[in-house]
Amino acid sequence: MLKARKKIAVFVVCIMVLSIFPAFDFARNRNEALAVDTPSIEEVLGLEVTTLESLGINEAAPRFPLVGPSVDGVLAIHNPMQLMLAILMYQAPTPYLTLELQADINLGANTVLPIASGQFLDLTSAAHAPEGGFTIFHGDNSVFLVNDDSWLSIDGVNLRGSGGGDHGAVYVIGGFDLNDGTISHFNSSAVTVGVAGFDGYARFTIEEGGTISNNTAYRGGGVYVAGSDSDFDMRGGVIRDNSAYRGGGVYVANSDSYFDMSGGVIRDNSAYRGGGVYVSGHFSIRSGQIINNNASFGGGIYIANMAYSSNTRIGREENHSHTIVISGNTAAHDGGGIFVGSNVTIWGAIINDNTAGSGGGIFIGSDYVRHYFDISEDSFIVSSAQALIARSTISGNSAHTGGGIYSDRGWIEFLDTTIENNRASHTGGGMFGRGGILATVLPLPITDNIAVSRPSYSNIFICGVMVLMASCWGE
């Protein structure tokens, strides 16, 4: 009996061992398949990174005769080969390096320069450089790729595209500071912050001396905030004369994309939606100007109706100085200054001299509902578009209908806001509303507005709107 039990035990063990080996093989094959099938960032972007081997350089070659010595961490750069070799060869254990351009640099087509993880690189110009600094001229599809846990800083250097190719100047997976210099004439977003589908903290900051201009893309002619946990911080500088289908100046892609504007100017950009800025993520303005942009919808700012905009704030409660100006923007259809398709808080802003077909200053509503569904004029429907407008001035705007504001079944709350000197060629010089809810604290100063065709409705015309009013306020 004991022998029989031993035989059975041995048999069971053999079966278990045999069953484990195929599992190991399956797991190994699966991991190998995952390793093979998971694309790199370069593959996703369609880029082939420049390497020492592609340049015909032995990786074991000493740096000194090829690149030259660094003096106190500063390396003088005289030609394209030296620039490429410096970036490829000067890595850890020498991660902090300043490359000082001694002349303009011409990068050939398809040159992809990776800033390696752990490397911190500063591009600057020598003292004898012309005003504005030296320029790196990019051939088609020549880019800087700032990898995870690396940083690129530009101080007094310009990046100029050829106007061709499919890529912009810089892809940021790590960090990038544009402190002083211009990025211009690229046939894609000048700067792309993050890559969709790749985790990691990507951050781009533009300071007072930075300019992004004359770039063209499908999304975000100037800056495309694309990836998860990606952050664009505009502290100063100028984003101007860029164009795109969405977001001529800046495009903010999704719920994990952030754009924080605390200074600078976004001007003279153009798009179909969002001439200055297109928001489908998080957007905050504490100070700055968005002026003279144009689009079909949302000349200055377009807040998409699927935006994660509980954090979309134009101004702050403590902002009493009106340092936010949205002015001179144009929309062929709706929302000259701002198109609000979701939730937004506007606090302490000046919205003036904007022009549109409907809502010269602000349009509040869903363009999808408005244009694709047949809803009768007197239906009581509230869309997902909501706006709190507090301590702001809406003036000098013009439109066919709703010179200052046009609400299409939106929910609007006013607090201590002035709507004056706006003009409509038809109805509602100050405000036009149909459907939705209007909540306000009295008095609501809507004065001195003009409606040319229907002067009796110069200041306000609302139809099918639930009006909620309070005559006092405590805070």
LOBADO-876892 format. One line per 3 residues: number of its first residue (from 1); their letters; for each residue x negated, y, z negated of C-alpha. Coordinates in pm, 1 decimal. Last residue first. Example, Ala and Ser with C-alpha at 12.3 -4.5 7.8 and 13.67 -1.06 7.14 Angstrom:
<nodes>
2	SA	-1367.0/-106.0/-714.0  -1230.0/-450.0/-780.0
</nodes>
This chain:
<nodes>
475	EGW	1894.2/8675.4/-123.4  2250.5/8798.6/-132.1  2466.6/8906.9/158.4
472	CSA	2792.0/9093.4/193.0  3061.1/9147.7/455.2  3072.2/8792.2/585.7
469	MLV	3193.4/8688.1/929.4  3268.8/8360.2/1104.3  3388.0/8379.6/1464.8
466	MVG	3503.7/8066.1/1646.2  3453.3/8139.3/2016.9  3711.4/8063.9/2285.5
463	CIF	3625.2/8387.6/2464.9  3366.3/8647.6/2370.9  3292.4/8988.6/2525.0
460	INS	3059.7/9231.7/2347.3  2913.8/9579.1/2388.2  3030.2/9685.3/2731.9
457	YSP	3359.0/9501.6/2735.6  3577.2/9804.5/2814.0  3317.7/9889.7/3081.2
454	RSV	3413.5/9590.1/3295.0  3222.9/9622.1/3622.8  2926.0/9815.6/3478.8
451	AIN	2891.7/9657.8/3137.9  2673.9/9890.1/2927.3  2531.0/9869.0/2575.5
448	DTI	2517.9/10164.2/2336.1  2584.5/9956.6/2025.7  2593.3/9604.9/1885.7
445	PLP	2500.3/9665.6/1520.4  2646.1/9371.9/1326.7  2778.1/9510.9/998.6
442	LVT	2855.1/9260.8/872.5  2679.7/8928.3/828.2  2724.1/8705.3/1128.0
439	ALI	2840.7/8364.8/1246.2  2932.9/8304.1/1609.8  3046.7/7954.3/1702.2
436	GGR	3083.5/7778.4/2034.7  3299.5/7857.7/2332.9  3230.2/8142.2/2570.0
433	GFM	3002.0/8427.7/2470.1  2878.9/8747.6/2633.6  2664.2/8991.5/2438.0
430	GGG	2534.6/9347.4/2464.4  2639.1/9433.0/2818.4  2914.7/9177.0/2811.1
427	THS	3062.4/9171.3/3158.9  2960.6/9252.3/3520.6  2638.7/9445.1/3596.3
424	ARN	2528.5/9381.5/3241.0  2306.9/9626.0/3053.1  2131.7/9635.6/2716.6
421	NEI	2089.5/9957.4/2517.8  2145.5/9791.4/2180.2  2157.8/9462.2/1992.5
418	TTD	2021.4/9513.1/1639.7  1969.3/9224.5/1400.3  2027.3/9226.3/1022.9
415	LFE	2130.4/8861.2/1017.1  2293.4/8690.3/1312.5  2388.7/8323.2/1340.6
412	IWG	2456.6/8168.2/1677.9  2598.2/7824.5/1764.9  2608.0/7768.3/2140.1
409	RDS	2904.9/7706.5/2364.4  2740.8/7904.7/2647.3  2600.1/8205.9/2464.6
406	YIG	2467.6/8492.1/2679.5  2266.0/8756.7/2496.9  2136.0/9107.5/2575.9
403	GGT	2271.9/9167.4/2925.1  2537.9/8899.5/2897.7  2658.3/8865.7/3254.6
400	HAS	2482.0/8998.6/3566.8  2172.4/9057.5/3354.9  1970.6/9330.1/3182.4
397	NGS	1755.4/9375.8/2872.1  1677.2/9715.7/2720.1  1722.8/9595.0/2363.4
394	ITS	1727.4/9293.0/2135.9  1572.6/9390.7/1802.5  1506.6/9137.7/1529.1
391	RAI	1579.0/9115.1/1158.1  1728.5/8767.7/1197.3  1838.2/8554.2/1490.5
388	LAQ	1936.3/8200.5/1391.2  1992.2/8001.9/1709.1  2166.6/7674.8/1787.9
385	ASS	2192.0/7476.0/2110.3  2343.6/7131.9/2050.0  2664.1/7239.2/2220.5
382	VIF	2983.1/7349.8/2050.3  3302.7/7294.6/2245.3  3628.9/7485.1/2216.0
379	SDE	3764.6/7472.4/2569.8  3890.8/7807.8/2699.4  3693.1/7823.2/3023.1
376	SID	3753.6/7465.0/3123.3  3460.2/7222.4/3124.7  3351.1/7066.1/3453.0
373	FYH	3021.9/6898.6/3369.1  2693.2/6918.0/3560.6  2599.1/7286.2/3551.0
370	RVY	2690.7/7404.3/3205.6  2646.6/7077.7/3026.8  2299.1/7028.3/3173.9
367	DSG	2204.7/7395.4/3120.0  2270.9/7351.0/2751.8  2334.3/7669.5/2561.0
364	IFI	2182.0/7993.0/2434.0  2047.8/8244.4/2687.0  1840.7/8527.9/2539.2
361	GGG	1729.3/8871.5/2660.5  1881.9/8888.7/3007.7  2139.1/8625.2/2926.9
358	SGA	2286.6/8526.4/3261.5  2135.7/8621.1/3599.9  1817.8/8727.6/3424.0
355	TND	1606.7/9027.5/3319.3  1386.0/9111.7/3020.1  1325.5/9468.7/2900.1
352	NII	1324.8/9379.7/2531.2  1300.9/9102.1/2276.2  1122.8/9242.5/1969.9
349	AGW	1087.0/8978.2/1702.0  1130.0/8974.4/1323.1  1276.8/8627.2/1286.1
346	ITV	1393.0/8397.6/1564.3  1482.0/8046.3/1446.5  1539.4/7787.8/1716.7
343	NSG	1749.2/7478.5/1775.4  1813.3/7328.2/2119.7  1863.2/7456.1/2474.3
340	VFI	1748.0/7810.7/2401.6  1626.0/7994.4/2713.0  1421.0/8296.4/2605.3
337	GGG	1329.1/8629.7/2766.0  1511.1/8613.2/3097.7  1739.4/8331.4/2990.2
334	DHA	1943.2/8190.9/3276.5  1931.9/8213.3/3657.2  1654.6/8403.1/3839.3
331	ATN	1470.0/8441.1/3510.3  1246.4/8742.1/3447.5  1012.5/8845.8/3164.7
328	GSI	936.0/9209.9/3083.2  918.8/9154.9/2707.4  887.2/8900.2/2431.0
325	VIT	699.6/9082.4/2155.2  606.5/8932.2/1820.5  429.7/9174.8/1584.4
322	HSH	762.9/9310.0/1465.9  618.2/9435.8/1134.6  877.3/9273.1/909.7
319	NEE	746.0/8916.3/930.9  799.4/8757.3/587.0  1082.4/8542.1/716.9
316	RGI	857.8/8415.7/994.8  849.8/8468.1/1370.2  961.9/8257.0/1663.3
313	RTN	1015.8/7922.5/1500.7  1057.7/7583.5/1661.0  1013.0/7346.7/1366.0
310	SSY	1367.5/7204.6/1378.3  1282.3/7209.7/1746.9  1225.5/6851.7/1839.7
307	AMN	1325.3/6952.3/2191.5  1597.5/6760.7/2375.8  1768.8/7079.0/2495.4
304	AIY	1436.1/7213.0/2615.9  1316.7/7543.5/2472.7  1215.0/7758.9/2771.8
301	IGG	1013.5/8069.8/2688.8  935.6/8385.3/2889.4  1134.5/8344.4/3211.3
298	GFS	1357.6/8071.5/3072.0  1530.3/7923.5/3374.0  1442.7/8016.7/3733.4
295	ANN	1103.3/8137.1/3618.3  903.2/8454.7/3558.1  641.5/8586.3/3315.6
292	NII	595.0/8957.1/3245.0  529.7/8925.3/2871.4  483.7/8676.6/2590.6
289	QGS	303.1/8871.2/2317.8  150.9/8763.2/1989.5  217.8/8695.9/1622.9
286	RIS	356.5/8415.2/1408.4  481.2/8200.5/1693.7  562.9/7833.9/1626.2
283	FHG	640.1/7553.1/1867.4  690.1/7181.3/1803.2  783.3/6957.1/2097.0
280	SVY	978.0/6994.2/2421.1  874.6/7354.1/2472.4  797.9/7519.3/2806.8
277	VGG	599.4/7843.7/2774.0  537.4/8146.6/2997.6  746.0/8075.8/3307.0
274	GRY	950.7/7814.6/3126.9  1146.8/7622.1/3386.9  1081.3/7668.1/3760.3
271	ASN	741.9/7814.4/3679.6  543.8/8140.0/3676.4  274.1/8308.7/3465.9
268	DRI	224.7/8685.4/3446.0  155.8/8689.4/3071.7  76.0/8488.2/2762.1
265	VGG	-103.1/8724.7/2522.2  -307.4/8669.9/2208.0  -226.2/8604.0/1845.3
262	SMD	-87.4/8355.1/1593.2  51.8/8099.9/1838.5  90.4/7742.8/1709.0
259	FYS	166.1/7474.2/1966.5  219.6/7119.0/1843.9  277.2/6785.5/2017.1
256	DSN	408.3/6488.2/1816.3  772.6/6535.6/1916.3  686.2/6573.8/2284.3
253	AVY	528.0/6768.1/2569.6  434.3/7126.4/2495.0  368.1/7296.3/2831.7
250	VGG	179.4/7628.3/2838.0  134.4/7906.3/3095.3  354.9/7802.3/3386.5
247	GRY	547.7/7562.6/3167.5  743.9/7336.7/3398.1  700.4/7336.6/3776.4
244	ASN	363.9/7501.3/3729.4  184.4/7834.0/3774.4  -96.0/8029.4/3607.9
241	DRI	-142.3/8405.2/3633.5  -226.1/8454.8/3264.1  -322.5/8290.7/2938.2
238	VGG	-507.8/8553.6/2734.3  -713.8/8548.9/2416.9  -612.8/8524.8/2055.7
235	RMD	-539.2/8271.7/1782.5  -376.8/8014.9/2010.0  -385.1/7677.3/1831.5
232	FDS	-296.5/7378.7/2048.3  -245.2/7056.0/1852.2  -210.8/6694.9/1959.8
229	DSG	-76.7/6430.5/1720.4  50.4/6222.6/2011.9  -71.2/6343.7/2346.8
226	AVY	26.5/6600.0/2609.0  -30.7/6962.7/2514.9  -79.4/7090.1/2871.7
223	VGG	-254.0/7429.0/2887.8  -280.5/7678.9/3173.0  -63.2/7536.6/3450.1
220	GRY	133.4/7334.5/3199.3  324.2/7065.8/3385.4  310.8/7022.5/3764.5
217	ATN	-16.8/7211.4/3784.8  -177.9/7532.5/3912.3  -455.5/7744.1/3758.1
214	NSI	-511.9/8115.7/3806.9  -607.5/8204.4/3448.8  -720.9/8082.2/3108.5
211	TGG	-902.1/8352.3/2909.7  -1096.8/8332.5/2583.8  -1251.3/8626.0/2396.8
208	EEI	-985.6/8646.5/2125.2  -994.2/8277.2/2034.3  -851.5/7966.4/2199.2
205	TFR	-827.6/7648.3/1992.7  -773.0/7294.5/2122.5  -715.6/6992.1/1899.3
202	AYG	-681.9/6620.9/1958.0  -619.7/6394.1/1657.9  -608.2/6033.7/1767.8
199	DFG	-364.5/5791.8/1923.8  -360.8/5720.6/2296.2  -32.1/5667.3/2481.5
196	AVG	-13.7/6016.4/2630.0  -356.7/6176.8/2642.9  -448.2/6462.8/2411.6
193	VTV	-489.2/6830.2/2493.5  -515.9/6893.5/2868.0  -699.3/7216.8/2955.4
190	ASS	-694.7/7386.2/3296.9  -380.5/7195.3/3390.2  -426.3/7088.7/3752.1
187	NFH	-556.3/7244.9/4073.6  -817.0/7446.8/3885.9  -885.8/7812.4/3964.4
184	SIT	-980.8/7939.1/3616.4  -1131.0/7876.7/3274.1  -1274.1/8201.3/3135.6
181	GDN	-1517.6/8267.8/2851.9  -1543.7/8346.0/2481.3  -1425.7/8130.8/2191.7
178	LDF	-1274.7/7840.4/2381.4  -1291.4/7574.1/2110.0  -1241.9/7205.1/2191.1
175	GGI	-1185.2/6906.7/1959.9  -1146.2/6530.3/2012.2  -934.2/6378.7/2289.9
172	VYV	-955.7/6694.4/2498.0  -960.5/6676.9/2876.8  -1135.6/6982.8/3019.9
169	AGH	-1154.9/7152.8/3359.4  -846.7/7033.0/3541.6  -795.5/6729.1/3761.1
166	DGG	-637.4/6642.1/4094.9  -884.6/6783.5/4345.1  -887.5/7127.4/4505.5
163	GSG	-898.2/7490.4/4390.9  -1274.8/7464.6/4350.8  -1259.7/7512.8/3977.3
160	RLN	-1432.7/7772.4/3763.3  -1559.2/7720.2/3409.1  -1699.6/8035.1/3248.4
157	VGD	-1959.0/8057.1/2970.6  -1981.1/8317.7/2692.0  -1920.7/8088.6/2396.0
154	ISL	-1768.9/7749.3/2478.9  -1740.1/7484.6/2205.1  -1704.4/7111.4/2259.6
151	WSD	-1639.0/6868.3/1975.8  -1653.9/6492.2/1924.9  -1453.5/6256.3/1702.6
148	DNV	-1247.7/6124.8/1995.1  -1394.8/6212.9/2332.9  -1424.3/6550.2/2501.8
145	LFV	-1417.7/6474.8/2874.9  -1558.7/6766.4/3077.1  -1440.1/6763.6/3436.4
142	SND	-1537.8/6744.8/3803.0  -1237.5/6636.6/4009.0  -1324.9/6857.7/4308.4
139	GHF	-1649.9/7047.6/4247.9  -1674.8/7254.0/3932.2  -1865.5/7583.2/3927.3
136	ITF	-2023.1/7642.7/3586.6  -2042.0/8018.9/3541.3  -2287.5/8245.2/3360.8
133	GGE	-2170.6/8507.5/3114.6  -1897.5/8772.8/3116.2  -2140.7/9055.4/3182.3
130	PAH	-2437.6/8910.2/3367.1  -2668.6/8666.6/3184.0  -3004.1/8796.4/3053.2
127	AAS	-2919.6/8696.5/2693.2  -2876.7/8332.8/2789.4  -2529.5/8186.2/2820.5
124	TLD	-2350.2/7944.4/2585.0  -2219.0/7589.0/2577.2  -2199.1/7436.3/2227.3
121	LFQ	-2193.4/7058.5/2182.8  -2103.2/6846.9/1883.3  -2157.1/6474.0/1936.8
118	GSA	-2010.8/6208.8/1704.1  -1809.2/6048.6/1984.0  -1973.2/6125.6/2316.3
115	IPL	-1901.0/6441.2/2516.2  -1833.6/6279.0/2851.2  -1932.6/6457.3/3174.8
112	VTN	-1724.6/6354.0/3475.4  -1881.6/6465.5/3804.1  -1637.3/6375.7/4079.6
109	AGL	-1748.1/6658.1/4313.0  -2082.2/6828.5/4255.4  -2147.3/7060.5/3962.7
106	NID	-2285.7/7401.1/4056.0  -2450.7/7583.2/3765.1  -2496.7/7959.3/3730.4
103	AQL	-2823.6/8056.2/3562.3  -3014.1/8031.5/3232.2  -2737.4/7840.0/3056.9
100	ELT	-2799.7/7777.9/2687.2  -2698.5/7428.4/2576.7  -2657.9/7422.9/2198.2
97	LYP	-2691.1/7086.8/2025.3  -2559.9/6914.6/1716.1  -2553.9/6533.9/1759.3
94	TPA	-2929.5/6466.5/1744.7  -2925.6/6108.7/1603.9  -2701.2/6080.5/1798.6
91	QYM	-2663.6/6220.0/2147.4  -2892.3/6421.6/2371.7  -2916.5/6186.4/2668.9
88	LIA	-2582.2/6217.6/2851.0  -2513.3/6584.1/2776.5  -2872.4/6689.6/2842.4
85	LML	-2891.1/6471.2/3152.1  -2586.1/6637.3/3305.2  -2704.4/6990.2/3230.5
82	QMP	-3057.6/6916.6/3356.4  -2917.7/6773.6/3676.8  -2699.6/7082.0/3729.5
79	NHI	-2984.9/7337.6/3699.7  -3156.7/7579.3/3457.7  -3043.3/7471.2/3111.7
76	ALV	-3239.3/7591.3/2804.9  -3188.7/7365.7/2501.3  -3115.1/7510.3/2159.4
73	GDV	-3136.4/7288.1/1847.8  -3414.4/7493.3/1691.2  -3603.9/7467.6/2018.9
70	SPG	-3491.2/7172.4/2230.5  -3753.1/7013.8/2452.4  -3706.3/6949.0/2822.8
67	VLP	-3448.3/6750.9/3010.5  -3637.4/6496.4/3217.6  -3989.0/6522.2/3075.5
64	FRP	-3860.6/6534.4/2715.1  -3577.9/6282.0/2721.7  -3783.7/5965.1/2744.5
61	AAE	-3651.1/5702.1/2988.9  -3487.3/5400.9/2825.7  -3157.1/5464.6/3001.5
58	NIG	-3336.8/5451.6/3336.2  -3204.1/5728.0/3556.9  -3047.3/5674.8/3899.1
55	LSE	-2770.6/5928.1/3838.1  -2508.2/5651.6/3837.3  -2729.0/5468.0/3586.1
52	LTT	-2747.1/5771.2/3359.1  -2369.5/5775.0/3357.6  -2094.1/5991.7/3510.2
49	VEL	-1750.7/5872.7/3402.7  -1515.5/5746.1/3670.1  -1179.7/5915.1/3625.9
46	GLV	-825.3/5801.0/3700.3  -688.6/5952.7/3379.7  -566.0/5616.6/3253.8
43	EEI	-892.0/5454.1/3363.0  -1100.6/5714.3/3180.2  -888.4/5671.4/2870.1
40	SPT	-963.3/5302.4/2877.6  -708.9/5048.2/2988.5  -587.9/4761.9/2768.7
37	DVA	-544.7/4463.9/3003.8  -891.9/4315.4/2959.1  -902.1/4336.9/2581.0
34	LAE	-541.6/4222.0/2563.2  -620.6/3922.9/2785.0  -922.2/3837.7/2574.4
31	NRN	-708.8/3863.3/2262.8  -448.2/3635.5/2419.6  -710.9/3386.0/2534.5
28	RAF	-858.9/3372.6/2185.1  -516.5/3338.7/2024.4  -420.1/3062.2/2269.1
25	DFA	-750.2/2878.8/2221.3  -716.5/2902.7/1843.7  -359.9/2775.9/1870.9
22	PFI	-475.7/2493.6/2098.5  -730.1/2398.4/1830.8  -482.3/2404.9/1543.7
19	SLV	-256.1/2129.1/1676.1  -544.8/1882.3/1704.3  -645.8/1953.4/1348.0
16	MIC	-290.2/1911.0/1221.6  -242.0/1579.2/1410.4  -573.1/1450.5/1276.8
13	VVF	-473.7/1545.1/923.1  -142.9/1362.8/960.4  -315.6/1043.9/1087.0
10	VAI	-567.7/1053.1/804.5  -284.7/1081.6/553.8  -90.5/791.8/714.7
7	KKR	-400.4/571.1/710.3  -463.8/659.2/346.4  -102.2/574.9/258.5
4	AKL	-133.6/235.7/431.2  -457.1/162.2/242.9  -282.1/239.2/-87.0
1	M	0.0/0.0/0.0
</nodes>
